[in-house]
Amino acid sequence: MSRYAILTPVGLCENVVEAEAAYATSQGWTAAPDEVGPGFTLSGETWTPPAARPRPPSPDVTAQADFVAALGAISTGSITDPAAKAAITDLIGLLAGTGGNVVVHAHPVR
């Protein structure tokens, strides 16, 4: 048995299978070297690997630290203005998916 690529009409490899040559030919599959896999493209006789996926952005550590500090400020009573406390609490609720008015327990960042 040999490896065969199942290609879309534009040459994109959707899958790779092992099959007997006669069956692969009857299915319209294309012989594929070992390194070929889903996502490769075939143009003429040239296989091209898929483009590297972009890395997700790194979290903004400063913003996270500020956010955690704000949580700590609420739980320790450092924020005393009722409107500010309500706004931050509602924001936390939205981020947590609870819709606001949640109780937050946090430790300030040092």
Phi and psi in radians as a Rosetta constraint file:
Dihedral C 1 N 2 CA 2 C 2 CIRCULARHARMONIC -2.230 0.35
Dihedral N 2 CA 2 C 2 N 3 CIRCULARHARMONIC 2.948 0.35
Dihedral C 2 N 3 CA 3 C 3 CIRCULARHARMONIC -1.570 0.35
Dihedral N 3 CA 3 C 3 N 4 CIRCULARHARMONIC 2.424 0.35
Dihedral C 3 N 4 CA 4 C 4 CIRCULARHARMONIC -2.379 0.35
Dihedral N 4 CA 4 C 4 N 5 CIRCULARHARMONIC 2.499 0.35
Dihedral C 4 N 5 CA 5 C 5 CIRCULARHARMONIC -1.695 0.35
Dihedral N 5 CA 5 C 5 N 6 CIRCULARHARMONIC 2.399 0.35
Dihedral C 5 N 6 CA 6 C 6 CIRCULARHARMONIC -1.695 0.35
Dihedral N 6 CA 6 C 6 N 7 CIRCULARHARMONIC 1.986 0.35
Dihedral C 6 N 7 CA 7 C 7 CIRCULARHARMONIC -1.869 0.35
Dihedral N 7 CA 7 C 7 N 8 CIRCULARHARMONIC 2.625 0.35
Dihedral C 7 N 8 CA 8 C 8 CIRCULARHARMONIC -1.372 0.35
Dihedral N 8 CA 8 C 8 N 9 CIRCULARHARMONIC 2.964 0.35
Dihedral C 8 N 9 CA 9 C 9 CIRCULARHARMONIC -1.008 0.35
Dihedral N 9 CA 9 C 9 N 10 CIRCULARHARMONIC -0.413 0.35
Dihedral C 9 N 10 CA 10 C 10 CIRCULARHARMONIC -1.664 0.35
Dihedral N 10 CA 10 C 10 N 11 CIRCULARHARMONIC 0.124 0.35
Dihedral C 10 N 11 CA 11 C 11 CIRCULARHARMONIC 1.599 0.35
Dihedral N 11 CA 11 C 11 N 12 CIRCULARHARMONIC 0.234 0.35
Dihedral C 11 N 12 CA 12 C 12 CIRCULARHARMONIC -1.489 0.35
Dihedral N 12 CA 12 C 12 N 13 CIRCULARHARMONIC 2.223 0.35
Dihedral C 12 N 13 CA 13 C 13 CIRCULARHARMONIC -1.318 0.35
Dihedral N 13 CA 13 C 13 N 14 CIRCULARHARMONIC 2.089 0.35
Dihedral C 13 N 14 CA 14 C 14 CIRCULARHARMONIC -1.636 0.35
Dihedral N 14 CA 14 C 14 N 15 CIRCULARHARMONIC -0.494 0.35
Dihedral C 14 N 15 CA 15 C 15 CIRCULARHARMONIC -2.853 0.35
Dihedral N 15 CA 15 C 15 N 16 CIRCULARHARMONIC 2.807 0.35
Dihedral C 15 N 16 CA 16 C 16 CIRCULARHARMONIC -2.201 0.35
Dihedral N 16 CA 16 C 16 N 17 CIRCULARHARMONIC 2.350 0.35
Dihedral C 16 N 17 CA 17 C 17 CIRCULARHARMONIC -2.305 0.35
Dihedral N 17 CA 17 C 17 N 18 CIRCULARHARMONIC 2.826 0.35
Dihedral C 17 N 18 CA 18 C 18 CIRCULARHARMONIC -1.846 0.35
Dihedral N 18 CA 18 C 18 N 19 CIRCULARHARMONIC 2.311 0.35
Dihedral C 18 N 19 CA 19 C 19 CIRCULARHARMONIC -2.729 0.35
Dihedral N 19 CA 19 C 19 N 20 CIRCULARHARMONIC 2.874 0.35
Dihedral C 19 N 20 CA 20 C 20 CIRCULARHARMONIC -1.270 0.35
Dihedral N 20 CA 20 C 20 N 21 CIRCULARHARMONIC 2.566 0.35
Dihedral C 20 N 21 CA 21 C 21 CIRCULARHARMONIC -0.989 0.35
Dihedral N 21 CA 21 C 21 N 22 CIRCULARHARMONIC -0.766 0.35
Dihedral C 21 N 22 CA 22 C 22 CIRCULARHARMONIC -1.091 0.35
Dihedral N 22 CA 22 C 22 N 23 CIRCULARHARMONIC -0.744 0.35
Dihedral C 22 N 23 CA 23 C 23 CIRCULARHARMONIC -1.193 0.35
Dihedral N 23 CA 23 C 23 N 24 CIRCULARHARMONIC -0.762 0.35
Dihedral C 23 N 24 CA 24 C 24 CIRCULARHARMONIC -1.039 0.35
Dihedral N 24 CA 24 C 24 N 25 CIRCULARHARMONIC -0.760 0.35
Dihedral C 24 N 25 CA 25 C 25 CIRCULARHARMONIC -1.089 0.35
Dihedral N 25 CA 25 C 25 N 26 CIRCULARHARMONIC -0.710 0.35
Dihedral C 25 N 26 CA 26 C 26 CIRCULARHARMONIC -1.157 0.35
Dihedral N 26 CA 26 C 26 N 27 CIRCULARHARMONIC -0.425 0.35
Dihedral C 26 N 27 CA 27 C 27 CIRCULARHARMONIC -1.581 0.35
Dihedral N 27 CA 27 C 27 N 28 CIRCULARHARMONIC -0.173 0.35
Dihedral C 27 N 28 CA 28 C 28 CIRCULARHARMONIC 1.424 0.35
Dihedral N 28 CA 28 C 28 N 29 CIRCULARHARMONIC 0.345 0.35
Dihedral C 28 N 29 CA 29 C 29 CIRCULARHARMONIC -1.386 0.35
Dihedral N 29 CA 29 C 29 N 30 CIRCULARHARMONIC 2.754 0.35
Dihedral C 29 N 30 CA 30 C 30 CIRCULARHARMONIC -2.001 0.35
Dihedral N 30 CA 30 C 30 N 31 CIRCULARHARMONIC 2.325 0.35
Dihedral C 30 N 31 CA 31 C 31 CIRCULARHARMONIC -0.988 0.35
Dihedral N 31 CA 31 C 31 N 32 CIRCULARHARMONIC 2.412 0.35
Dihedral C 31 N 32 CA 32 C 32 CIRCULARHARMONIC -2.338 0.35
Dihedral N 32 CA 32 C 32 N 33 CIRCULARHARMONIC 2.354 0.35
Dihedral C 32 N 33 CA 33 C 33 CIRCULARHARMONIC -1.204 0.35
Dihedral N 33 CA 33 C 33 N 34 CIRCULARHARMONIC 2.930 0.35
Dihedral C 33 N 34 CA 34 C 34 CIRCULARHARMONIC -1.004 0.35
Dihedral N 34 CA 34 C 34 N 35 CIRCULARHARMONIC -0.598 0.35
Dihedral C 34 N 35 CA 35 C 35 CIRCULARHARMONIC -1.352 0.35
Dihedral N 35 CA 35 C 35 N 36 CIRCULARHARMONIC -0.204 0.35
Dihedral C 35 N 36 CA 36 C 36 CIRCULARHARMONIC -1.372 0.35
Dihedral N 36 CA 36 C 36 N 37 CIRCULARHARMONIC 2.399 0.35
Dihedral C 36 N 37 CA 37 C 37 CIRCULARHARMONIC -2.609 0.35
Dihedral N 37 CA 37 C 37 N 38 CIRCULARHARMONIC -3.122 0.35
Dihedral C 37 N 38 CA 38 C 38 CIRCULARHARMONIC -0.940 0.35
Dihedral N 38 CA 38 C 38 N 39 CIRCULARHARMONIC 2.405 0.35
Dihedral C 38 N 39 CA 39 C 39 CIRCULARHARMONIC 1.760 0.35
Dihedral N 39 CA 39 C 39 N 40 CIRCULARHARMONIC -0.373 0.35
Dihedral C 39 N 40 CA 40 C 40 CIRCULARHARMONIC -1.195 0.35
Dihedral N 40 CA 40 C 40 N 41 CIRCULARHARMONIC 2.718 0.35
Dihedral C 40 N 41 CA 41 C 41 CIRCULARHARMONIC -2.135 0.35
Dihedral N 41 CA 41 C 41 N 42 CIRCULARHARMONIC 2.629 0.35
Dihedral C 41 N 42 CA 42 C 42 CIRCULARHARMONIC -2.047 0.35
Dihedral N 42 CA 42 C 42 N 43 CIRCULARHARMONIC 2.146 0.35
Dihedral C 42 N 43 CA 43 C 43 CIRCULARHARMONIC -2.219 0.35
Dihedral N 43 CA 43 C 43 N 44 CIRCULARHARMONIC 1.955 0.35
Dihedral C 43 N 44 CA 44 C 44 CIRCULARHARMONIC 1.175 0.35
Dihedral N 44 CA 44 C 44 N 45 CIRCULARHARMONIC -1.989 0.35
Dihedral C 44 N 45 CA 45 C 45 CIRCULARHARMONIC -2.040 0.35
Dihedral N 45 CA 45 C 45 N 46 CIRCULARHARMONIC 0.251 0.35
Dihedral C 45 N 46 CA 46 C 46 CIRCULARHARMONIC -1.843 0.35
Dihedral N 46 CA 46 C 46 N 47 CIRCULARHARMONIC 2.155 0.35
Dihedral C 46 N 47 CA 47 C 47 CIRCULARHARMONIC -1.601 0.35
Dihedral N 47 CA 47 C 47 N 48 CIRCULARHARMONIC 2.337 0.35
Dihedral C 47 N 48 CA 48 C 48 CIRCULARHARMONIC -2.120 0.35
Dihedral N 48 CA 48 C 48 N 49 CIRCULARHARMONIC 2.226 0.35
Dihedral C 48 N 49 CA 49 C 49 CIRCULARHARMONIC -1.194 0.35
Dihedral N 49 CA 49 C 49 N 50 CIRCULARHARMONIC 2.778 0.35
Dihedral C 49 N 50 CA 50 C 50 CIRCULARHARMONIC -1.135 0.35
Dihedral N 50 CA 50 C 50 N 51 CIRCULARHARMONIC 2.678 0.35
Dihedral C 50 N 51 CA 51 C 51 CIRCULARHARMONIC -1.107 0.35
Dihedral N 51 CA 51 C 51 N 52 CIRCULARHARMONIC 2.518 0.35
Dihedral C 51 N 52 CA 52 C 52 CIRCULARHARMONIC -1.094 0.35
Dihedral N 52 CA 52 C 52 N 53 CIRCULARHARMONIC 2.421 0.35
Dihedral C 52 N 53 CA 53 C 53 CIRCULARHARMONIC -1.254 0.35
Dihedral N 53 CA 53 C 53 N 54 CIRCULARHARMONIC 2.404 0.35
Dihedral C 53 N 54 CA 54 C 54 CIRCULARHARMONIC -1.161 0.35
Dihedral N 54 CA 54 C 54 N 55 CIRCULARHARMONIC 2.497 0.35
Dihedral C 54 N 55 CA 55 C 55 CIRCULARHARMONIC -1.264 0.35
Dihedral N 55 CA 55 C 55 N 56 CIRCULARHARMONIC 2.480 0.35
Dihedral C 55 N 56 CA 56 C 56 CIRCULARHARMONIC -1.119 0.35
Dihedral N 56 CA 56 C 56 N 57 CIRCULARHARMONIC 2.638 0.35
Dihedral C 56 N 57 CA 57 C 57 CIRCULARHARMONIC -1.077 0.35
Dihedral N 57 CA 57 C 57 N 58 CIRCULARHARMONIC 2.541 0.35
Dihedral C 57 N 58 CA 58 C 58 CIRCULARHARMONIC -1.231 0.35
Dihedral N 58 CA 58 C 58 N 59 CIRCULARHARMONIC 2.472 0.35
Dihedral C 58 N 59 CA 59 C 59 CIRCULARHARMONIC -1.129 0.35
Dihedral N 59 CA 59 C 59 N 60 CIRCULARHARMONIC 2.569 0.35
Dihedral C 59 N 60 CA 60 C 60 CIRCULARHARMONIC -1.402 0.35
Dihedral N 60 CA 60 C 60 N 61 CIRCULARHARMONIC 1.719 0.35
Dihedral C 60 N 61 CA 61 C 61 CIRCULARHARMONIC -1.069 0.35
Dihedral N 61 CA 61 C 61 N 62 CIRCULARHARMONIC -0.660 0.35
Dihedral C 61 N 62 CA 62 C 62 CIRCULARHARMONIC -1.104 0.35
Dihedral N 62 CA 62 C 62 N 63 CIRCULARHARMONIC -0.778 0.35
Dihedral C 62 N 63 CA 63 C 63 CIRCULARHARMONIC -1.112 0.35
Dihedral N 63 CA 63 C 63 N 64 CIRCULARHARMONIC -0.696 0.35
Dihedral C 63 N 64 CA 64 C 64 CIRCULARHARMONIC -1.113 0.35
Dihedral N 64 CA 64 C 64 N 65 CIRCULARHARMONIC -0.747 0.35
Dihedral C 64 N 65 CA 65 C 65 CIRCULARHARMONIC -1.108 0.35
Dihedral N 65 CA 65 C 65 N 66 CIRCULARHARMONIC -0.725 0.35
Dihedral C 65 N 66 CA 66 C 66 CIRCULARHARMONIC -1.104 0.35
Dihedral N 66 CA 66 C 66 N 67 CIRCULARHARMONIC -0.709 0.35
Dihedral C 66 N 67 CA 67 C 67 CIRCULARHARMONIC -1.115 0.35
Dihedral N 67 CA 67 C 67 N 68 CIRCULARHARMONIC -0.818 0.35
Dihedral C 67 N 68 CA 68 C 68 CIRCULARHARMONIC -1.111 0.35
Dihedral N 68 CA 68 C 68 N 69 CIRCULARHARMONIC -0.666 0.35
Dihedral C 68 N 69 CA 69 C 69 CIRCULARHARMONIC -1.095 0.35
Dihedral N 69 CA 69 C 69 N 70 CIRCULARHARMONIC -0.690 0.35
Dihedral C 69 N 70 CA 70 C 70 CIRCULARHARMONIC -1.128 0.35
Dihedral N 70 CA 70 C 70 N 71 CIRCULARHARMONIC -0.685 0.35
Dihedral C 70 N 71 CA 71 C 71 CIRCULARHARMONIC -1.070 0.35
Dihedral N 71 CA 71 C 71 N 72 CIRCULARHARMONIC -0.767 0.35
Dihedral C 71 N 72 CA 72 C 72 CIRCULARHARMONIC -1.096 0.35
Dihedral N 72 CA 72 C 72 N 73 CIRCULARHARMONIC -0.671 0.35
Dihedral C 72 N 73 CA 73 C 73 CIRCULARHARMONIC -1.112 0.35
Dihedral N 73 CA 73 C 73 N 74 CIRCULARHARMONIC -0.636 0.35
Dihedral C 73 N 74 CA 74 C 74 CIRCULARHARMONIC -1.204 0.35
Dihedral N 74 CA 74 C 74 N 75 CIRCULARHARMONIC -0.816 0.35
Dihedral C 74 N 75 CA 75 C 75 CIRCULARHARMONIC -1.219 0.35
Dihedral N 75 CA 75 C 75 N 76 CIRCULARHARMONIC -0.478 0.35
Dihedral C 75 N 76 CA 76 C 76 CIRCULARHARMONIC -1.571 0.35
Dihedral N 76 CA 76 C 76 N 77 CIRCULARHARMONIC -0.111 0.35
Dihedral C 76 N 77 CA 77 C 77 CIRCULARHARMONIC 1.472 0.35
Dihedral N 77 CA 77 C 77 N 78 CIRCULARHARMONIC 0.217 0.35
Dihedral C 77 N 78 CA 78 C 78 CIRCULARHARMONIC -1.175 0.35
Dihedral N 78 CA 78 C 78 N 79 CIRCULARHARMONIC -0.534 0.35
Dihedral C 78 N 79 CA 79 C 79 CIRCULARHARMONIC -1.597 0.35
Dihedral N 79 CA 79 C 79 N 80 CIRCULARHARMONIC 2.038 0.35
Dihedral C 79 N 80 CA 80 C 80 CIRCULARHARMONIC -1.885 0.35
Dihedral N 80 CA 80 C 80 N 81 CIRCULARHARMONIC -0.343 0.35
Dihedral C 80 N 81 CA 81 C 81 CIRCULARHARMONIC -1.194 0.35
Dihedral N 81 CA 81 C 81 N 82 CIRCULARHARMONIC 2.076 0.35
Dihedral C 81 N 82 CA 82 C 82 CIRCULARHARMONIC -1.033 0.35
Dihedral N 82 CA 82 C 82 N 83 CIRCULARHARMONIC -0.666 0.35
Dihedral C 82 N 83 CA 83 C 83 CIRCULARHARMONIC -1.164 0.35
Dihedral N 83 CA 83 C 83 N 84 CIRCULARHARMONIC -0.742 0.35
Dihedral C 83 N 84 CA 84 C 84 CIRCULARHARMONIC -1.136 0.35
Dihedral N 84 CA 84 C 84 N 85 CIRCULARHARMONIC -0.762 0.35
Dihedral C 84 N 85 CA 85 C 85 CIRCULARHARMONIC -1.090 0.35
Dihedral N 85 CA 85 C 85 N 86 CIRCULARHARMONIC -0.745 0.35
Dihedral C 85 N 86 CA 86 C 86 CIRCULARHARMONIC -1.135 0.35
Dihedral N 86 CA 86 C 86 N 87 CIRCULARHARMONIC -0.717 0.35
Dihedral C 86 N 87 CA 87 C 87 CIRCULARHARMONIC -1.124 0.35
Dihedral N 87 CA 87 C 87 N 88 CIRCULARHARMONIC -0.774 0.35
Dihedral C 87 N 88 CA 88 C 88 CIRCULARHARMONIC -1.189 0.35
Dihedral N 88 CA 88 C 88 N 89 CIRCULARHARMONIC -0.717 0.35
Dihedral C 88 N 89 CA 89 C 89 CIRCULARHARMONIC -1.077 0.35
Dihedral N 89 CA 89 C 89 N 90 CIRCULARHARMONIC -0.746 0.35
Dihedral C 89 N 90 CA 90 C 90 CIRCULARHARMONIC -1.120 0.35
Dihedral N 90 CA 90 C 90 N 91 CIRCULARHARMONIC -0.701 0.35
Dihedral C 90 N 91 CA 91 C 91 CIRCULARHARMONIC -1.077 0.35
Dihedral N 91 CA 91 C 91 N 92 CIRCULARHARMONIC -0.779 0.35
Dihedral C 91 N 92 CA 92 C 92 CIRCULARHARMONIC -1.057 0.35
Dihedral N 92 CA 92 C 92 N 93 CIRCULARHARMONIC -0.726 0.35
Dihedral C 92 N 93 CA 93 C 93 CIRCULARHARMONIC -1.097 0.35
Dihedral N 93 CA 93 C 93 N 94 CIRCULARHARMONIC -0.714 0.35
Dihedral C 93 N 94 CA 94 C 94 CIRCULARHARMONIC -1.113 0.35
Dihedral N 94 CA 94 C 94 N 95 CIRCULARHARMONIC -0.751 0.35
Dihedral C 94 N 95 CA 95 C 95 CIRCULARHARMONIC -1.147 0.35
Dihedral N 95 CA 95 C 95 N 96 CIRCULARHARMONIC -0.602 0.35
Dihedral C 95 N 96 CA 96 C 96 CIRCULARHARMONIC -1.439 0.35
Dihedral N 96 CA 96 C 96 N 97 CIRCULARHARMONIC -0.148 0.35
Dihedral C 96 N 97 CA 97 C 97 CIRCULARHARMONIC 1.417 0.35
Dihedral N 97 CA 97 C 97 N 98 CIRCULARHARMONIC 0.257 0.35
Dihedral C 97 N 98 CA 98 C 98 CIRCULARHARMONIC -1.751 0.35
Dihedral N 98 CA 98 C 98 N 99 CIRCULARHARMONIC -0.113 0.35
Dihedral C 98 N 99 CA 99 C 99 CIRCULARHARMONIC 1.501 0.35
Dihedral N 99 CA 99 C 99 N 100 CIRCULARHARMONIC 0.101 0.35
Dihedral C 99 N 100 CA 100 C 100 CIRCULARHARMONIC 1.865 0.35
Dihedral N 100 CA 100 C 100 N 101 CIRCULARHARMONIC 3.095 0.35
Dihedral C 100 N 101 CA 101 C 101 CIRCULARHARMONIC 0.924 0.35
Dihedral N 101 CA 101 C 101 N 102 CIRCULARHARMONIC 0.896 0.35
Dihedral C 101 N 102 CA 102 C 102 CIRCULARHARMONIC -1.918 0.35
Dihedral N 102 CA 102 C 102 N 103 CIRCULARHARMONIC 2.709 0.35
Dihedral C 102 N 103 CA 103 C 103 CIRCULARHARMONIC -1.577 0.35
Dihedral N 103 CA 103 C 103 N 104 CIRCULARHARMONIC 2.248 0.35
Dihedral C 103 N 104 CA 104 C 104 CIRCULARHARMONIC -2.038 0.35
Dihedral N 104 CA 104 C 104 N 105 CIRCULARHARMONIC 2.297 0.35
Dihedral C 104 N 105 CA 105 C 105 CIRCULARHARMONIC -2.057 0.35
Dihedral N 105 CA 105 C 105 N 106 CIRCULARHARMONIC 2.054 0.35
Dihedral C 105 N 106 CA 106 C 106 CIRCULARHARMONIC -2.552 0.35
Dihedral N 106 CA 106 C 106 N 107 CIRCULARHARMONIC 2.827 0.35
Dihedral C 106 N 107 CA 107 C 107 CIRCULARHARMONIC -1.969 0.35
Dihedral N 107 CA 107 C 107 N 108 CIRCULARHARMONIC 2.335 0.35
Dihedral C 107 N 108 CA 108 C 108 CIRCULARHARMONIC -1.087 0.35
Dihedral N 108 CA 108 C 108 N 109 CIRCULARHARMONIC 2.583 0.35
Dihedral C 108 N 109 CA 109 C 109 CIRCULARHARMONIC -1.337 0.35
Dihedral N 109 CA 109 C 109 N 110 CIRCULARHARMONIC 2.397 0.35
